[in-house]
């Protein structure tokens, strides 16, 4: 199993450009989420999905779109990049058995917006 | 109000000593989950341990244990016999409610293990 994979690892954008951060998982997890981590801070939730076709907003959703057409993939779209979106982006997938839970994180994408 | 509070921005510990990283949380939900993650300098988030709000026993995973004090809303991470490789940022996080996979993170504690 590859676990949670993210591409690209690093990206530089100019203000106003758009791009899609890719996230895929091969563990058949229902739940997937996107977080951002700014310097010196913990992660903050951008969007999440509880299954294919179902998405919802997290704490900091403005400027981002998501969709979940398959169980495996959960791309994050930046519509018009701004310097404030410079951050490290983590995708996560998770499962719950009712007793045990865990969230697996991808390696992250470092985004620099100039 | 912050939902997860980690009051120790940094800690320095001698190798082989035990270390406790503090975490307090705030929620009105009866069902919630508490997580600890390790983030080494390479940047990845490594899951360490999970505690459900209904679990009566403290969670343990190898050298990691979670000291869960529900009445005090406290979920401290204890690392026994610290190693140099334990040097990293440590984040406490909470999942509120059931089924929702939304984590709220604290600001983290930077742990440095001295030889």
Interface residues (C-beta under 8 A of the other chain):
Chain A: X31 X32 X33 X35 X40 X41 X42 X43 X44 X45 X48 X50 X58 X59 X88 X90 X92 X94 X96 X99 X100 X101 X102 X103 X104 X105 X107 X108
Chain B: X4 X33 X35 X37 X43 X44 X45 X47 X50 X52 X91 X93 X95 X99 X100 X101 X102 X103 X104 X105 X106 X107 X108
